[in-house]
Amino acid sequence: MTSKPVITFANPIKDDDGNTLGVVGKTIFVDYFSKRFDSFKYMGNSTKLLSLNAAIEASRLGEEGKGFGVVASEIKKLSNNVETQIVNIGEIVAQINEKIVNMKDKMTSLNRDYKD
């Protein structure tokens, strides 16, 4: 009877050379992604600031700025959607990272138990 692995990955994460990353590599990958994720937060905040500036300009222009006001409103909706998605993605990344750390800890514990 052959034993099956307890944990399997359907699509293993590979580095630039095509090597499959281990648990530590996956943790590094999530850290890398988290850092890149900050740039998305920055873009979301920039979009929100752009919508505020557009609304101010529309208000300043009065009747002539009505069309600009519509654009400002749509930019605000877009920035709110982006912000919601950023929060959702952030939560998913945190969950993935937690699972990887837990798996690493369990594997370390199992390895320690096996050596004893």
Backbone torsions as a table, in degrees:
resi	resn	phi	psi	omega
1	MET	NA	126.2	179.1
2	THR	-94.3	144.8	179.1
3	SER	-89.4	149.0	178.8
4	LYS	-104.0	148.2	178.3
5	PRO	-64.1	144.0	-179.5
6	VAL	-70.7	-41.3	-177.2
7	ILE	-119.2	129.2	175.6
8	THR	-129.4	151.8	175.9
9	PHE	-114.1	123.1	-179.4
10	ALA	-64.2	-41.6	179.9
11	ASN	-127.2	91.1	-178.0
12	PRO	-62.5	147.4	178.0
13	ILE	-82.5	132.2	-177.8
14	LYS	-119.0	150.5	176.6
15	ASP	-82.4	-174.9	-177.0
16	ASP	-63.1	-24.5	-180.0
17	ASP	-90.9	1.5	178.9
18	GLY	88.8	5.1	179.1
19	ASN	-80.4	136.1	178.5
20	THR	-72.1	132.7	180.0
21	LEU	-83.0	141.0	174.5
22	GLY	-80.3	-169.4	-178.4
23	VAL	-60.4	-43.2	178.9
24	VAL	-62.7	-41.3	177.7
25	GLY	-62.5	-38.4	178.4
26	LYS	-66.8	-37.4	177.1
27	THR	-63.9	-43.0	177.7
28	ILE	-63.0	-40.0	178.2
29	PHE	-60.6	-44.5	179.6
30	VAL	-65.4	-39.9	176.5
31	ASP	-61.6	-43.4	178.1
32	TYR	-60.3	-45.8	-179.9
33	PHE	-63.2	-41.1	180.0
34	SER	-60.9	-39.8	178.5
35	LYS	-66.5	-40.2	178.7
36	ARG	-68.9	-29.2	179.6
37	PHE	-61.7	-33.1	178.1
38	ASP	-58.7	-32.7	178.6
39	SER	-67.6	-31.5	175.9
40	PHE	-68.1	-38.2	175.9
41	LYS	-60.9	-42.7	179.1
42	TYR	-60.9	-43.5	179.0
43	MET	-64.1	-39.2	177.5
44	GLY	-62.6	-43.7	178.6
45	ASN	-66.4	-37.3	178.0
46	SER	-65.1	-39.4	178.3
47	THR	-64.5	-39.8	178.2
48	LYS	-63.6	-42.4	178.2
49	LEU	-64.9	-38.9	177.3
50	LEU	-61.3	-41.5	179.9
51	SER	-66.1	-37.7	177.9
52	LEU	-65.0	-44.8	178.1
53	ASN	-62.4	-39.9	179.4
54	ALA	-65.6	-39.5	178.6
55	ALA	-65.6	-39.6	177.6
56	ILE	-62.8	-45.4	179.4
57	GLU	-63.8	-41.7	179.1
58	ALA	-61.5	-42.6	179.4
59	SER	-65.4	-40.6	-179.4
60	ARG	-64.3	-34.7	-177.9
61	LEU	-82.4	-11.3	177.9
62	GLY	64.8	-133.7	-177.5
63	GLU	-58.1	-38.2	-178.6
64	GLU	-69.7	-18.7	-178.8
65	GLY	-97.8	9.9	-178.3
66	LYS	-57.7	-45.7	179.3
67	GLY	-62.1	-37.9	177.6
68	PHE	-66.4	-33.8	177.5
69	GLY	-63.7	-37.8	177.2
70	VAL	-63.6	-43.2	178.7
71	VAL	-63.2	-41.9	179.0
72	ALA	-60.5	-41.3	179.3
73	SER	-63.2	-42.1	179.8
74	GLU	-67.9	-37.3	177.3
75	ILE	-64.5	-38.8	178.3
76	LYS	-63.5	-43.0	177.7
77	LYS	-60.4	-43.9	179.1
78	LEU	-61.0	-45.3	-178.8
79	SER	-65.0	-36.1	176.8
80	ASN	-65.8	-40.7	177.2
81	ASN	-64.4	-42.3	179.0
82	VAL	-61.9	-44.2	-179.6
83	GLU	-61.5	-42.6	178.3
84	THR	-61.6	-44.8	-179.7
85	GLN	-66.8	-36.6	178.2
86	ILE	-62.5	-43.1	178.3
87	VAL	-62.6	-45.6	179.7
88	ASN	-60.8	-45.8	-179.8
89	ILE	-65.3	-39.6	178.1
90	GLY	-59.9	-41.2	178.4
91	GLU	-65.5	-40.3	178.9
92	ILE	-64.8	-44.3	179.3
93	VAL	-61.8	-42.0	178.6
94	ALA	-62.1	-40.9	179.2
95	GLN	-65.4	-42.9	179.0
96	ILE	-62.3	-46.1	-179.2
97	ASN	-61.4	-41.1	178.7
98	GLU	-62.7	-42.4	180.0
99	LYS	-65.3	-38.7	179.2
100	ILE	-66.1	-44.3	179.4
101	VAL	-63.2	-43.4	177.8
102	ASN	-61.1	-42.0	179.5
103	MET	-64.6	-42.6	178.8
104	LYS	-61.0	-44.6	179.4
105	ASP	-62.6	-43.0	178.9
106	LYS	-63.7	-41.7	179.9
107	MET	-66.0	-38.5	177.6
108	THR	-64.2	-43.0	178.9
109	SER	-63.2	-45.4	179.2
110	LEU	-62.5	-40.6	179.3
111	ASN	-63.6	-42.9	178.1
112	ARG	-62.6	-44.8	178.7
113	ASP	-62.9	-38.0	-178.4
114	TYR	-66.7	-39.6	179.9
115	LYS	-68.7	-32.0	-179.0
116	ASP	-74.9	NA	NA
